[in-house]
Amino acid sequence: MYNNLQGHVFITLYLDMRMEKKNKFLEPFKTTVRLPHYFEHGEDKSVLVLCKTTADQTKARECGATIAGGVELIKQMEKGQLDKGDFELIIATTDILPDLMALRGYLRRQFPNNRNGSLGPDVVQLVEGYIKGIKCEALKPEGVHSYANVDVKIGTLRQTSSPTHFCAYRQARRSVNCSLTLSCP
């Protein structure tokens, strides 16, 4: 729809999900990707940030965290006054990790870790990485195990960034075994 200049531009990735063994395949996944140029993507995200210092808590709120706090929020979760289901992601700084270990069994997959980008020393980078990131999900067509499709918003038709914006995606595509299709719905 070229008459809607606020319309999104999507990229479709076709991922090869085969592993070294012939009958082994990667599982579908969900992740959040931070693109090199921010654009308004229209996704509302709820984030709980846990950090010890009030300065970090203030920075987290300024970056868009739904709730930011310290040990008092951990105690509220232990008492059942704050529910983990109200938040898509729980982010924590490394200094509060010893206090957070009491909730490891309760949080399970939502427990902050380095691998999914929800644990680290810089609260601004962690919160902005998720709030400004784009959700993407690898979906396998029914009955097919060898590949998956990933549809990702990469910008808007009116985006003012330079042509190097799309070169970054082309460069990323070379590092992954996938093919590329651009489309404007």
HELIX and SHEET records of a PDB file:
HELIX    1   1 THR A   54  CYS A   63  1                                  10    
HELIX    2   2 VAL A   71  LYS A   79  1                                   9    
HELIX    3   3 LYS A   84  ASP A   86  5                                   3    
HELIX    4   4 THR A   94  ILE A   96  5                                   3    
HELIX    5   5 LEU A   97  LEU A  100  1                                   4    
HELIX    6   6 MET A  101  LEU A  103  5                                   3    
HELIX    7   7 ARG A  104  LEU A  107  1                                   4    
HELIX    8   8 ARG A  108  GLN A  110  5                                   3    
HELIX    9   9 VAL A  123  ILE A  131  1                                   9    
HELIX   10  10 THR A  164  ARG A  174  1                                  11    
SHEET    1   A 3 TYR A 147  THR A 156  0                                        
SHEET    2   A 3 HIS A   8  ASP A  16 -1                                        
SHEET    3   A 3 CYS A 178  SER A 183 -1                                        
SHEET    1   B 2 LYS A  30  VAL A  33  0                                        
SHEET    2   B 2 ILE A 134  GLU A 137 -1                                        
SHEET    1   C 4 ILE A  67  GLY A  69  0                                        
SHEET    2   C 4 VAL A  47  LEU A  50  1                                        
SHEET    3   C 4 LEU A  89  THR A  93  1                                        
SHEET    4   C 4 LEU A 119  GLY A 120  1                                        
END                                                                             
